[in-house]
Amino acid sequence: MCVAQDPPSPEGLLLKDFRPQSVYKTPQTAVSKAKYPVIDMHSHAYAKHAGRFEVWCGFDYTGYDRPGFGPAAVKELERCYKVGARGIGELGDKGKGLFYCKPSAWGMHLDDPRMDPLLEKCADLKMPGNIHVADPYWMYLPMDAKNDGLMNVYKWRLDNQPGIVGHQGMIEILDRAVGRHPKTIFVVAHFANCCYDLSLLDAMLDKHPNLYADISARYEETAAIPRHVGRFYEKYQDRLVYGTDMGFNVSMYRYTFRVLESADEHFYDWNHCNYHWPLYGLALSEPVLEKIYRANALKILHVRGPGAP
């Protein structure tokens, strides 16, 4: 004898289990291959294929909290260059100090005078640097019912970190560092984590010709506001570079191509996006796509090729 089961009550639905599917009957585009050849400027995968990857290195922060820090770190940077490193990063600072390299340099930020010799040496060696400053703005907000990024960001929350530099403070640190080293090429990761207010990145790009931004791992934050973001891409088409920072499987790449190239509306991709909001394709023009995918990266990497100046 079968007993009918009552459907689950929405009263018991947990936020972490909310996975809506769009019911809109709109075009769904499968972009299996990018419109142009791609250079991924932000990936942490390595492979055996010689000539297909460029290795970047970190800084050695050993002794950063003691007198005399600097010369040894510069010497180590020069050694890395001699054995093949061609860039720096990803350097990271979410508000407590530089920490992606080992050892961490808690309390020291990118604009600290102790960083000056290293950043100047990057200019001398023509080594661009990838810089991760702050994190998405929602992570600094209270984890309450008003936080529209709560579904994703509660796992990475920064609002409860004592002594942390806030989001605006981190952007100011970046701005000062880039301005103090005009001969050093900076590639700020993830739209400088300014997706919620692109005018912040807008102002820095206008001020600093040595600043670029990668678009990695912020597809869901930007695909929620396609018209505004599309205008930003158009304005700064010469200063943005493609990146992923989300692994390296085929479906991930196709997801990024769909966001950049299609005009799809109100879709979800729960394999690659953990926010509750729907996504929209940016439908970028072909000239913009060619620069984002490849030509701008070639400028930074000092390589001549199709689309490079």
C-alpha positions in Angstrom: 0.0 0.0 0.0 1.4 3.4 -1.0 0.9 6.4 1.2 1.0 9.7 -0.6 3.7 12.1 0.7 2.9 15.7 1.3 5.2 18.0 -0.7 7.9 19.7 1.4 6.7 22.8 3.1 8.4 26.1 2.0 8.5 27.0 5.7 11.3 24.5 6.2 13.3 25.5 3.1 16.8 26.6 4.1 18.7 29.4 2.4 21.6 27.1 1.5 19.1 24.8 -0.3 17.4 27.4 -2.4 18.2 26.6 -6.1 15.7 28.2 -8.4 15.3 27.3 -12.0 14.1 29.9 -14.5 10.7 29.2 -16.0 11.1 31.9 -18.7 11.0 30.6 -22.2 13.9 32.7 -23.6 16.8 31.8 -25.8 19.5 29.7 -24.2 22.8 29.9 -25.9 25.5 27.3 -25.7 28.9 28.9 -26.4 31.2 26.0 -26.8 34.2 28.0 -28.0 35.3 31.6 -27.4 34.9 34.0 -30.3 38.7 34.6 -30.3 41.8 32.9 -29.0 42.0 33.3 -25.2 44.8 34.1 -22.8 43.7 33.3 -19.3 45.4 35.9 -17.1 44.3 34.5 -13.8 44.6 30.7 -13.3 46.3 28.6 -10.7 46.6 25.4 -12.8 49.9 24.0 -14.1 50.5 21.6 -17.0 53.2 19.9 -18.9 52.7 21.8 -22.1 55.8 23.9 -22.6 55.2 27.3 -24.2 51.6 27.4 -23.1 52.0 28.8 -19.6 53.9 31.7 -18.0 55.0 31.3 -14.4 54.6 34.2 -12.0 56.1 34.2 -8.5 55.5 35.6 -5.1 57.4 37.9 -2.7 59.5 36.6 0.1 58.2 38.5 3.2 60.7 36.9 5.6 61.7 39.4 8.2 59.2 42.0 7.1 58.5 42.9 10.8 62.2 43.4 11.6 64.7 46.2 10.7 66.5 45.7 7.5 63.7 44.1 5.5 64.0 44.7 1.7 67.4 43.9 0.2 67.1 40.1 0.7 63.5 40.1 -0.7 64.7 42.1 -3.8 67.5 39.6 -4.3 65.1 36.7 -4.1 62.9 38.4 -6.7 65.8 38.8 -9.0 66.6 35.1 -8.6 63.1 34.2 -9.5 63.3 36.3 -12.6 66.6 34.7 -13.7 65.0 31.2 -13.4 62.0 32.2 -15.5 59.4 34.0 -13.5 57.9 36.8 -15.6 55.3 38.4 -13.2 54.3 38.7 -9.6 51.2 37.3 -7.9 48.6 36.7 -7.1 49.4 38.9 -4.1 46.5 39.0 -1.6 45.2 41.4 1.1 41.6 41.3 2.3 42.2 43.8 5.1 44.6 42.2 7.5 47.8 42.4 5.5 49.6 40.6 2.7 49.1 36.8 3.1 49.1 34.8 -0.1 52.9 34.4 -0.1 54.7 32.6 2.6 55.4 33.7 5.2 52.4 36.0 5.5 53.0 39.7 6.2 50.1 40.5 8.6 49.8 44.2 9.1 51.8 45.2 6.1 49.8 46.4 3.1 50.7 47.2 -0.5 51.2 50.9 0.1 53.6 50.3 3.0 57.0 51.9 2.4 58.6 48.5 3.1 57.0 47.4 -0.2 58.6 50.2 -2.3 61.9 48.4 -3.2 60.0 45.3 -4.4 57.5 47.2 -6.5 60.2 49.3 -8.0 62.2 46.2 -8.9 59.1 44.9 -10.6 59.3 47.9 -12.9 63.0 47.5 -13.5 62.5 43.8 -14.5 59.2 44.6 -16.4 57.4 42.1 -14.2 53.7 43.0 -13.9 51.9 42.2 -10.7 48.5 40.6 -10.0 47.0 42.1 -6.9 44.0 40.8 -5.0 42.7 43.6 -2.7 39.6 43.3 -0.5 36.8 40.9 -1.3 33.3 41.3 -2.7 31.5 44.1 -0.8 28.7 41.8 0.5 31.3 40.0 2.7 31.9 43.2 4.7 28.2 43.8 5.3 26.2 42.4 8.2 25.0 38.9 7.6 21.3 39.7 7.9 18.2 39.8 5.8 19.2 42.9 3.9 22.4 41.4 2.5 21.4 40.3 -1.0 24.6 38.3 -1.5 24.1 36.4 1.7 23.6 33.0 0.1 27.2 33.0 -1.1 29.1 35.4 1.1 28.3 34.0 4.6 30.8 31.3 3.9 33.5 34.0 3.4 32.3 36.7 5.7 34.7 39.4 6.8 32.2 41.6 8.8 33.2 39.8 12.0 37.0 40.1 11.7 38.4 42.4 14.4 40.9 45.0 13.3 40.3 44.4 9.6 40.7 47.3 7.1 37.3 47.8 5.5 36.5 47.7 1.8 36.9 51.4 1.2 40.2 51.4 3.1 41.6 48.6 0.9 40.7 50.5 -2.3 42.5 53.5 -0.9 45.5 51.4 -0.2 45.5 50.1 -3.8 45.1 53.6 -5.2 48.1 54.9 -3.2 50.4 52.0 -4.1 49.6 52.2 -7.8 50.1 56.0 -7.8 53.4 55.8 -6.1 54.8 53.3 -8.6 53.8 54.6 -12.0 56.4 52.5 -13.9 55.1 49.3 -12.4 52.2 47.5 -14.2 49.5 46.4 -11.8 46.7 44.0 -12.8 44.2 44.2 -10.0 42.3 40.9 -9.7 38.5 40.5 -9.8 37.6 44.1 -10.9 39.4 45.2 -7.8 36.4 43.7 -6.0 34.4 46.8 -6.9 31.6 45.1 -8.8 29.0 46.7 -6.5 30.3 50.2 -7.4 32.4 50.2 -10.6 32.9 54.0 -10.3 35.6 53.2 -7.7 37.6 51.2 -10.3 36.6 53.7 -13.0 38.3 56.5 -11.0 41.5 54.5 -10.6 41.7 53.5 -14.2 41.3 57.1 -15.3 44.0 58.2 -12.8 46.6 55.5 -13.3 47.6 54.4 -16.9 49.7 51.6 -15.4 46.6 49.9 -13.9 44.7 47.1 -15.5 42.0 44.8 -14.1 41.2 41.1 -14.6 37.6 39.9 -14.7 38.2 36.6 -13.1 35.8 34.9 -10.7 33.4 37.8 -10.7 31.1 36.7 -13.6 28.1 36.3 -11.3 28.6 39.6 -9.6 28.7 41.4 -12.9 26.2 39.3 -14.9 23.5 40.5 -12.6 23.8 44.1 -13.9 24.4 43.6 -17.7 23.7 47.0 -19.1 25.8 48.9 -16.6 28.6 46.4 -16.8 28.4 46.3 -20.6 29.0 50.1 -20.7 32.0 49.7 -18.4 33.5 47.1 -20.7 33.0 49.4 -23.6 34.6 52.3 -21.9 37.6 50.4 -20.5 38.0 47.8 -23.3 41.7 48.5 -23.4 42.3 48.0 -19.7 40.5 44.7 -18.9 41.8 41.2 -19.3 40.2 37.8 -19.3 40.8 35.5 -16.4 39.0 32.6 -14.6 40.4 31.7 -11.2 37.7 29.0 -11.0 39.6 25.8 -11.9 40.1 24.7 -15.4 37.4 22.4 -16.6 35.6 22.8 -19.9 32.2 23.7 -18.5 33.7 26.5 -16.5 35.2 28.1 -19.5 32.0 27.7 -21.5 30.1 29.4 -18.7 32.4 32.5 -18.9 32.1 32.6 -22.7 28.3 32.5 -22.3 28.3 35.4 -19.9 30.6 37.5 -22.1 29.2 36.7 -25.5 25.5 35.8 -25.3 22.4 38.0 -24.8 20.7 35.3 -22.7 18.4 36.6 -19.9 17.5 35.4 -16.5 19.4 32.2 -16.3 21.1 30.3 -13.5 24.2 28.1 -13.4 24.5 26.5 -10.1 27.7 24.7 -11.0 29.5 28.0 -11.1 27.4 30.6 -9.3 26.3 30.5 -5.7 24.4 33.7 -5.4 20.6 33.7 -5.4 20.2 36.2 -8.3 19.7 35.3 -12.0 22.4 36.0 -14.6 22.3 37.9 -17.9 24.6 37.7 -20.9 26.6 40.8 -21.6 26.6 40.5 -25.4 29.9 42.2 -25.8 30.8 43.4 -29.2 33.5 41.6 -31.2 36.1 44.3 -31.0 35.7 44.4 -27.2 35.8 40.6 -27.0 39.0 40.4 -29.0 40.7 42.9 -26.6 39.5 41.3 -23.5 40.3 37.7 -24.5 43.8 38.3 -25.9 45.0 41.7 -27.2 45.2 43.4 -23.8 47.1 40.5 -22.2 49.6 40.6 -25.0 50.3 44.2 -24.2 51.0 43.4 -20.5 53.1 40.3 -21.4 55.2 42.3 -23.8 54.4 39.9 -26.6 53.6 40.8 -30.2 50.8 39.0 -31.8 47.4 39.3 -33.5 45.5 42.3 -32.0 48.5 43.6 -30.1 49.7 47.2 -30.7 
